[in-house]
Amino acid sequence: MADPPTPPAVQSRSVSPRKTRLSLVWIVPIIAAIAGIWITATRILGEGPKIELEFKTADGLEAGKTKIQFNGVEVGTITTVRLSQDHQRVIAMAQMAPKTEDFLVEDTHFWVVRPRVSGASVTGLSTLISGAYVGMEIGSSKKSRRSFVGLETEPIVTTDVPGRYFVLKAHDLGSLDRGTPLYFRRLQVGQVVSYDLDEGGKSLTIKVFVKAPYDQYVNPDTRFWEASGIDLSLSASGLDVQTQSILSILVGGIAFETPASDPVLPPADANTTFQLFDNRAAAFMPAARNPQDFVLVFKESVRGLEPGAPVEFRGIRLGQVVDVTAQVDAKTFEFSSPVTVRLEAERLGLQVRDLPPGADLPALRRQLIDSLVAHGVRAQLRSGNLLTGSLFVTFDFFPDAPKTQIDWSQHPVRLPTVPGQFEGLEQRVNSIVKKLDSVDFKGISDDLQKAIEDLDKTLVSARDTLDSADRLVQPDSELGVELGATLQEVSRAARSLRVLTDYLERHPESLIRGKEGGPK
């Protein structure tokens, strides 16, 4: 059987690829889109962070113009300024420069720099020409932040200054202010940072900063006092003028000193609290160990005696005046002024040592005071300053004072007093006036008149005697003629005697031989 015929083979042919044409109309938008994306990405990546600042007022802030500076370098710009929702604060949005993310941490601070005069510092004068700007202080925290509450005033001390803060307690601010200088041995070593009124309004808390290395000289025993103005004192050594510097005279100041101690105390910790004294003398006054209150009753004027006035015993300070009041006796209606004084019995001259076990120290003190009073010790008011009229209390010996005893059952115990210097002077003047009133001035006047009349008669007799003597010595009187003749005779005798004396001086041998040419 014959094979079937073979089908014809399919012939292949090459097919050229289909060409796609892109219109030039699409190239331009694509390039523009790519460029826009690149520009946007570059701008986003190149911009710094945005932050929010809250201030009390918008004074000095202007959107798009106010700059943020750190150490004189611009690091941002205020973009918008608006009020907060409660209308009490101002919210400012700021665009920071690139690579400033590390600046924006929790303890970073912002404030508006304006011209300001505070204490001894004058800041922001450049803003008078360039305008206000926002200052910045970078914190040391590691936690990032984007919202900040701006400070109302520029920080006195920046965080990069080494040193420590301390707290002072004072009863009033005096002439102190932010920026008031702090002195150590007349070197300016710090300044006042801030102050606040304590709760209750009875004292103030003052925060000060002491720069390193001077902060190491502040230990728990350091004394701080106000060094404002000029401290004048007049003593037996003369006039003493003390001041820290010319600046402290103008704006005030605080000084501190650390007394020597053995062993040396370590430096005080930061934020340690100290008492701020009025002056150096008060700062170094020994603290009272066992003070006791006594009452002194004066029947004279106590004008010029104020609480805090010193109480002394022969120049040694024993304590101070605590209170001055007034009282009237209901029976006699006698007015008097009770003065409460706080004394240290240990300063009354008795130093108790080696007390036996069980000894009654208060009884020994009472015995000492009884002995002093028995020997005439009394309290007296004296003038402390003739210009101001201030008074102080002093104890001294008055042997002629009336005898008295102390009633220790009273509380507080009453100590005896004597009139003050002016009161005693007034009593002596009154005594002299009374004695003068008892003098018989009329009898004295009559006797004096009689004596004057007798003296007048005597003067008349003396005048007559002088007239008689004048008549005797007149030139034309008989006595005058005889007196003139007598004087002429005396004159001739004197000339003869002088001739004889001259001859004997030239010829002393004539006393033996006789005069030449005369009889021998």
C-alpha positions as semicolon CSV with decimal commas, in nm:
position;residue;x (nm);y (nm);z (nm)
1;M;0,000;0,000;0,000
2;A;0,139;0,321;-0,096
3;D;0,226;0,587;0,170
4;P;0,003;0,900;0,192
5;P;0,143;1,221;0,055
6;T;0,339;1,450;0,300
7;P;0,170;1,788;0,385
8;P;0,353;2,096;0,280
9;A;0,581;2,247;0,553
10;V;0,484;2,578;0,716
11;Q;0,729;2,844;0,639
12;S;0,827;3,090;0,922
13;R;0,891;3,456;0,886
14;S;1,041;3,715;1,117
15;V;0,815;3,976;1,284
16;S;0,970;4,308;1,377
17;P;0,889;4,446;1,734
18;R;0,617;4,702;1,767
19;K;0,751;5,052;1,826
20;T;0,598;5,268;2,107
21;R;0,633;5,643;2,074
22;L;0,633;5,866;2,394
23;S;0,510;6,215;2,339
24;L;0,722;6,508;2,453
25;V;0,412;6,650;2,624
26;W;0,450;6,397;2,912
27;I;0,822;6,445;2,969
28;V;0,795;6,797;3,109
29;P;0,534;6,718;3,383
30;I;0,728;6,411;3,489
31;I;1,049;6,608;3,528
32;A;0,864;6,882;3,715
33;A;0,707;6,625;3,951
34;I;1,042;6,466;4,019
35;A;1,197;6,805;4,086
36;G;0,910;6,903;4,318
37;I;0,943;6,580;4,512
38;W;1,316;6,632;4,542
39;I;1,279;6,993;4,654
40;T;1,009;6,903;4,906
41;A;1,211;6,616;5,045
42;T;1,521;6,835;5,065
43;R;1,329;7,111;5,242
44;I;1,168;6,872;5,489
45;L;1,498;6,705;5,560
46;G;1,679;7,042;5,580
47;E;1,433;7,220;5,813
48;G;1,483;7,224;6,185
49;P;1,215;7,134;6,441
50;K;0,917;7,353;6,521
51;I;0,860;7,452;6,884
52;E;0,594;7,629;7,088
53;L;0,687;7,906;7,333
54;E;0,451;8,047;7,596
55;F;0,504;8,400;7,732
56;K;0,312;8,633;7,958
57;T;0,312;8,914;7,703
58;A;0,395;8,957;7,335
59;D;0,603;9,269;7,400
60;G;0,905;9,250;7,166
61;L;0,770;8,954;6,964
62;E;0,696;8,998;6,593
63;A;0,611;8,713;6,358
64;G;0,869;8,658;6,086
65;K;1,118;8,909;6,234
66;T;1,199;8,819;6,594
67;K;1,500;8,587;6,605
68;I;1,604;8,324;6,857
69;Q;1,970;8,351;6,952
70;F;2,211;8,133;7,145
71;N;2,548;8,286;7,235
72;G;2,491;8,552;6,970
73;V;2,412;8,299;6,690
74;E;2,068;8,289;6,527
75;V;1,916;7,944;6,577
76;G;1,550;8,012;6,498
77;T;1,275;8,257;6,405
78;I;0,934;8,334;6,552
79;T;0,677;8,244;6,281
80;T;0,341;8,316;6,444
81;V;0,214;8,488;6,759
82;R;-0,135;8,431;6,902
83;L;-0,328;8,440;7,227
84;S;-0,392;8,128;7,431
85;Q;-0,745;7,991;7,463
86;D;-0,797;8,158;7,801
87;H;-0,656;8,488;7,666
88;Q;-0,414;8,503;7,961
89;R;-0,095;8,406;7,784
90;V;0,075;8,444;7,446
91;I;0,165;8,144;7,230
92;A;0,452;8,191;6,984
93;M;0,542;7,928;6,725
94;A;0,907;7,918;6,620
95;Q;1,098;7,750;6,340
96;M;1,435;7,630;6,460
97;A;1,744;7,598;6,242
98;P;1,857;7,254;6,120
99;K;2,054;7,032;6,356
100;T;1,914;7,199;6,670
101;E;1,721;6,896;6,792
102;D;1,978;6,834;7,067
103;F;1,916;7,186;7,204
104;L;1,550;7,120;7,277
105;V;1,547;6,927;7,606
106;E;1,340;6,951;7,921
107;D;1,557;7,204;8,110
108;T;1,619;7,436;7,812
109;H;1,502;7,792;7,884
110;F;1,380;8,077;7,663
111;W;1,324;8,443;7,748
112;V;1,271;8,772;7,566
113;V;1,577;8,998;7,581
114;R;1,481;9,361;7,643
115;P;1,667;9,657;7,796
116;R;1,670;9,591;8,172
117;V;1,834;9,745;8,477
118;S;1,833;9,515;8,781
119;G;2,054;9,551;9,085
120;A;2,410;9,584;8,965
121;S;2,345;9,448;8,615
122;V;2,238;9,630;8,299
123;T;2,137;9,397;8,016
124;G;1,980;9,417;7,672
125;L;2,116;9,758;7,573
126;S;2,186;9,632;7,220
127;T;1,814;9,577;7,167
128;L;1,762;9,953;7,171
129;I;1,901;9,952;6,815
130;S;1,848;9,598;6,683
131;G;1,517;9,527;6,857
132;A;1,417;9,256;7,104
133;Y;1,506;8,892;7,047
134;V;1,449;8,561;7,224
135;G;1,743;8,436;7,429
136;M;1,810;8,069;7,484
137;E;1,994;7,857;7,742
138;I;2,053;7,492;7,654
139;G;1,978;7,242;7,927
140;S;2,163;6,928;8,023
141;S;1,869;6,685;8,022
142;K;1,855;6,394;7,778
143;K;1,476;6,404;7,735
144;S;1,352;6,587;7,424
145;R;1,082;6,855;7,436
146;R;0,900;7,081;7,191
147;S;0,682;7,302;7,414
148;F;0,833;7,552;7,660
149;V;0,718;7,819;7,906
150;G;0,934;8,128;7,863
151;L;1,103;8,298;8,158
152;E;0,989;8,646;8,255
153;T;1,344;8,767;8,319
154;E;1,685;8,672;8,191
155;P;1,873;8,422;8,413
156;I;2,139;8,587;8,629
157;V;2,362;8,279;8,617
158;T;2,376;8,037;8,328
159;T;2,414;7,663;8,372
160;D;2,764;7,657;8,225
161;V;2,908;7,868;8,512
162;P;3,060;7,643;8,781
163;G;2,954;7,706;9,139
164;R;2,674;7,637;9,386
165;Y;2,347;7,791;9,498
166;F;2,268;7,868;9,863
167;V;1,953;7,989;10,038
168;L;1,938;8,284;10,279
169;K;1,654;8,369;10,519
170;A;1,592;8,739;10,597
171;H;1,321;8,941;10,774
172;D;1,316;9,203;10,495
173;L;1,474;9,260;10,155
174;G;1,645;9,591;10,235
175;S;1,839;9,724;9,936
176;L;1,890;9,381;9,778
177;D;1,772;9,292;9,429
178;R;1,838;9,040;9,153
179;G;2,202;9,076;9,054
180;T;2,312;9,229;9,386
181;P;2,682;9,133;9,428
182;L;2,807;8,883;9,685
183;Y;3,147;8,948;9,850
184;F;3,407;8,732;10,020
185;R;3,699;8,925;10,170
186;R;3,592;9,219;9,949
187;L;3,614;9,006;9,633
188;Q;3,297;8,980;9,426
189;V;3,237;8,605;9,411
190;G;2,868;8,576;9,327
191;Q;2,532;8,749;9,322
192;V;2,168;8,732;9,423
193;V;1,973;8,513;9,181
194;S;1,614;8,544;9,308
195;Y;1,400;8,620;9,611
196;D;1,050;8,518;9,722
197;L;0,820;8,611;10,008
198;D;0,760;8,313;10,235
199;E;0,415;8,185;10,309
200;G;0,265;8,396;10,585
201;G;0,462;8,705;10,483
202;K;0,695;8,704;10,787
203;S;1,025;8,641;10,610
204;L;1,191;8,615;10,270
205;T;1,388;8,346;10,097
206;I;1,685;8,478;9,899
207;K;1,871;8,251;9,659
208;V;2,237;8,335;9,594
209;F;2,502;8,185;9,367
210;V;2,869;8,153;9,465
211;K;3,110;8,091;9,180
212;A;3,378;7,825;9,195
213;P;3,632;7,801;9,351
214;Y;3,497;8,041;9,616
215;D;3,202;7,814;9,694
216;Q;3,439;7,579;9,878
217;Y;3,480;7,846;10,150
218;V;3,114;7,815;10,246
219;N;3,064;7,561;10,524
220;P;2,782;7,504;10,778
221;D;2,936;7,768;11,011
222;T;2,958;8,046;10,748
223;R;2,793;8,380;10,839
224;F;2,616;8,599;10,582
225;W;2,526;8,964;10,644
226;E;2,407;9,269;10,451
227;A;2,701;9,484;10,341
228;S;2,498;9,766;10,187
229;G;2,597;10,131;10,224
230;I;2,859;10,253;10,471
231;D;2,905;10,119;10,825
232;L;3,024;10,397;11,058
233;S;3,131;10,338;11,417
234;L;3,280;10,582;11,664
235;S;3,482;10,426;11,947
236;A;3,775;10,502;12,172
237;S;4,002;10,418;11,879
238;G;3,841;10,684;11,661
239;L;3,606;10,682;11,363
240;D;3,587;10,350;11,178
241;V;3,436;10,339;10,827
242;Q;3,361;9,999;10,672
243;T;3,232;9,925;10,320
244;Q;3,279;9,643;10,070
245;S;3,305;9,855;9,755
246;I;3,170;10,164;9,582
247;L;2,922;9,934;9,406
248;S;2,784;9,807;9,738
249;I;2,725;10,167;9,846
250;L;2,515;10,230;9,536
251;V;2,323;9,905;9,487
252;G;2,380;9,713;9,811
253;G;2,554;9,383;9,868
254;I;2,592;9,069;10,078
255;A;2,916;8,958;10,242
256;F;3,005;8,627;10,402
257;E;3,288;8,500;10,617
258;T;3,375;8,162;10,759
259;P;3,523;8,162;11,112
260;A;3,822;7,941;11,179
261;S;3,735;7,609;11,338
262;D;3,924;7,306;11,456
263;P;3,873;7,066;11,291
264;V;3,799;7,242;10,962
265;L;3,440;7,181;10,855
266;P;3,370;7,042;10,504
267;P;3,204;7,267;10,243
268;A;2,829;7,307;10,273
269;D;2,601;7,122;10,035
270;A;2,422;7,307;9,757
271;N;2,097;7,482;9,861
272;T;2,200;7,485;10,229
273;T;1,997;7,745;10,424
274;F;2,168;8,025;10,621
275;Q;2,045;8,321;10,823
276;L;2,108;8,666;10,670
277;F;2,211;8,911;10,947
278;D;2,182;9,290;10,942
279;N;2,556;9,351;10,993
280;R;2,881;9,174;11,072
281;A;2,859;9,239;11,446
282;A;2,520;9,068;11,463
283;A;2,644;8,780;11,246
284;F;2,932;8,696;11,482
285;M;2,747;8,759;11,808
286;P;2,754;8,439;12,017
287;A;2,421;8,264;12,029
288;A;2,237;8,268;12,360
289;R;2,277;7,937;12,542
290;N;2,034;7,969;12,833
291;P;1,854;8,305;12,815
292;Q;1,617;8,417;13,090
293;D;1,361;8,698;13,088
294;F;1,352;8,968;13,358
295;V;1,133;9,277;13,408
296;L;1,267;9,627;13,478
297;V;1,012;9,891;13,586
298;F;1,107;10,251;13,505
299;K;0,907;10,552;13,626
300;E;1,066;10,786;13,377
301;S;1,024;10,839;13,004
302;V;1,138;10,548;12,790
303;R;1,128;10,742;12,465
304;G;1,410;10,611;12,245
305;L;1,414;10,261;12,400
306;E;1,322;10,007;12,133
307;P;1,308;9,625;12,124
308;G;1,652;9,498;12,032
309;A;1,835;9,769;12,230
310;P;2,140;9,627;12,412
311;V;2,151;9,545;12,781
312;E;2,500;9,583;12,930
313;F;2,685;9,541;13,255
314;R;2,971;9,793;13,268
315;G;3,014;9,773;12,891
316;I;2,973;9,394;12,862
317;R;2,666;9,295;12,667
318;L;2,434;9,064;12,860
319;G;2,131;9,053;12,632
320;Q;1,875;9,276;12,469
321;V;1,541;9,447;12,524
322;V;1,248;9,227;12,425
323;D;0,942;9,442;12,494
324;V;0,848;9,789;12,622
325;T;0,498;9,841;12,765
326;A;0,312;10,080;12,997
327;Q;0,107;10,036;13,314
328;V;-0,086;10,252;13,565
329;D;-0,132;10,174;13,934
330;A;-0,508;10,162;14,000
331;K;-0,461;10,292;14,357
332;T;-0,207;10,568;14,318
333;F;-0,255;10,631;13,942
334;E;0,122;10,625;13,913
335;F;0,246;10,568;13,559
336;S;0,540;10,335;13,492
337;S;0,695;10,141;13,204
338;P;0,775;9,771;13,247
339;V;1,065;9,671;13,018
340;T;1,120;9,302;12,948
341;V;1,485;9,209;12,892
342;R;1,635;8,877;12,791
343;L;1,965;8,805;12,966
344;E;2,218;8,527;12,978
345;A;2,286;8,454;13,340
346;E;2,617;8,294;13,244
347;R;2,743;8,636;13,135
348;L;2,686;8,799;13,472
349;G;3,042;8,728;13,575
350;L;3,018;8,376;13,714
351;Q;3,184;8,092;13,530
352;V;3,092;7,765;13,697
353;R;3,349;7,489;13,659
354;D;3,389;7,142;13,806
355;L;3,039;7,132;13,953
356;P;2,989;6,842;14,190
357;P;2,728;6,585;14,090
358;G;2,377;6,701;14,174
359;A;2,473;7,070;14,212
360;D;2,184;7,315;14,167
361;L;2,310;7,551;13,897
362;P;1,994;7,773;13,895
363;A;2,031;7,819;14,271
364;L;2,392;7,930;14,224
365;R;2,280;8,184;13,963
366;R;2,010;8,321;14,193
367;Q;2,267;8,349;14,469
368;L;2,496;8,546;14,239
369;I;2,220;8,789;14,137
370;D;2,112;8,834;14,502
371;S;2,471;8,916;14,594
372;L;2,506;9,171;14,315
373;V;2,180;9,343;14,411
374;A;2,286;9,350;14,778
375;H;2,605;9,532;14,673
376;G;2,410;9,800;14,488
377;V;2,377;9,669;14,132
378;R;2,079;9,838;13,965
379;A;1,944;9,880;13,612
380;Q;1,948;10,227;13,458
381;L;1,852;10,390;13,129
382;R;2,133;10,567;12,947
383;S;2,166;10,750;12,620
384;G;2,322;10,546;12,344
385;N;2,333;10,824;12,084
386;L;2,283;11,195;12,147
387;L;2,193;11,255;11,782
388;T;1,918;10,992;11,753
389;G;1,809;10,994;12,118
390;S;1,825;10,614;12,140
391;L;1,848;10,455;12,486
392;F;1,990;10,132;12,621
393;V;1,982;9,953;12,957
394;T;2,291;9,916;13,171
395;F;2,360;9,751;13,505
396;D;2,607;9,922;13,737
397;F;2,695;9,963;14,105
398;F;2,507;10,236;14,296
399;P;2,621;10,216;14,661
400;D;2,372;10,482;14,771
401;A;2,072;10,302;14,622
402;P;1,801;10,192;14,871
403;K;1,833;9,835;14,992
404;T;1,600;9,583;14,830
405;Q;1,554;9,211;14,776
406;I;1,446;9,010;14,473
407;D;1,119;8,818;14,483
408;W;1,203;8,498;14,295
409;S;0,839;8,383;14,308
410;Q;0,748;8,632;14,035
411;H;0,741;8,532;13,672
412;P;0,925;8,692;13,513
413;V;1,147;8,808;13,798
414;R;1,160;9,184;13,861
415;L;1,504;9,344;13,904
416;P;1,554;9,681;14,084
417;T;1,618;10,003;13,891
418;V;1,741;10,357;13,958
419;P;1,655;10,680;13,771
420;G;1,848;10,746;13,457
421;Q;2,119;11,005;13,411
422;F;1,884;11,272;13,286
423;E;1,626;11,187;13,549
424;G;1,887;11,222;13,826
425;L;2,009;11,549;13,676
426;E;1,653;11,680;13,676
427;Q;1,613;11,585;14,041
428;R;1,935;11,767;14,134
429;V;1,825;12,075;13,941
430;N;1,492;12,068;14,122
431;S;1,676;12,045;14,457
432;I;1,890;12,345;14,367
433;V;1,582;12,541;14,265
434;K;1,415;12,462;14,598
435;K;1,723;12,584;14,787
436;L;1,728;12,901;14,583
437;D;1,362;12,957;14,669
438;S;1,449;12,952;15,041
439;V;1,719;13,220;15,009
440;D;1,626;13,574;15,149
441;F;1,710;13,771;14,839
442;K;1,543;14,090;14,983
443;G;1,773;14,097;15,289
444;I;2,071;14,035;15,066
445;S;1,957;14,321;14,845
446;D;1,924;14,562;15,141
447;D;2,269;14,471;15,272
448;L;2,415;14,512;14,928
449;Q;2,252;14,854;14,890
450;K;2,397;14,968;15,224
451;A;2,740;14,842;15,129
452;I;2,719;15,032;14,802
453;E;2,629;15,354;14,989
454;D;2,926;15,310;15,227
455;L;3,152;15,245;14,933
456;D;3,028;15,563;14,769
457;K;3,115;15,768;15,078
458;T;3,461;15,614;15,088
459;L;3,517;15,701;14,725
460;V;3,417;16,064;14,793
461;S;3,673;16,089;15,077
462;A;3,942;15,937;14,858
463;R;3,861;16,188;14,584
464;D;3,907;16,480;14,829
465;T;4,243;16,341;14,944
466;L;4,363;16,313;14,586
467;D;4,256;16,673;14,515
468;S;4,459;16,794;14,815
469;A;4,765;16,604;14,699
470;D;4,727;16,749;14,353
471;R;4,725;17,102;14,491
472;L;5,045;17,036;14,690
473;V;5,241;16,925;14,385
474;Q;5,138;17,210;14,156
475;P;5,437;17,416;14,017
476;D;5,336;17,753;14,177
477;S;5,266;17,607;14,519
478;E;5,506;17,673;14,818
479;L;5,577;17,305;14,847
480;G;5,661;17,290;14,479
481;V;5,912;17,581;14,504
482;E;6,087;17,429;14,806
483;L;6,093;17,092;14,638
484;G;6,255;17,246;14,329
485;A;6,530;17,414;14,532
486;T;6,601;17,094;14,717
487;L;6,634;16,907;14,392
488;Q;6,884;17,169;14,261
489;E;7,101;17,129;14,573
490;V;7,094;16,754;14,537
491;S;7,195;16,792;14,172
492;R;7,497;17,013;14,257
493;A;7,609;16,770;14,528
494;A;7,584;16,485;14,282
495;R;7,802;16,673;14,028
496;S;8,065;16,746;14,292
497;L;8,070;16,385;14,400
498;R;8,109;16,273;14,039
499;V;8,408;16,515;13,989
500;L;8,574;16,377;14,304
501;T;8,521;16,022;14,192
502;D;8,676;16,091;13,852
503;Y;8,981;16,255;14,011
504;L;9,038;15,962;14,250
505;E;9,021;15,722;13,961
506;R;9,299;15,915;13,783
507;H;9,507;15,985;14,097
508;P;9,440;15,720;14,361
509;E;9,774;15,814;14,535
510;S;9,624;16,150;14,637
511;L;9,442;15,968;14,920
512;I;9,791;15,933;15,083
513;R;9,997;16,220;14,944
514;G;9,718;16,473;14,906
515;K;9,635;16,687;14,608
516;E;9,930;16,810;14,408
517;G;10,009;17,173;14,479
518;G;9,815;17,166;14,802
519;P;9,934;17,147;15,162
520;K;10,087;16,820;15,261
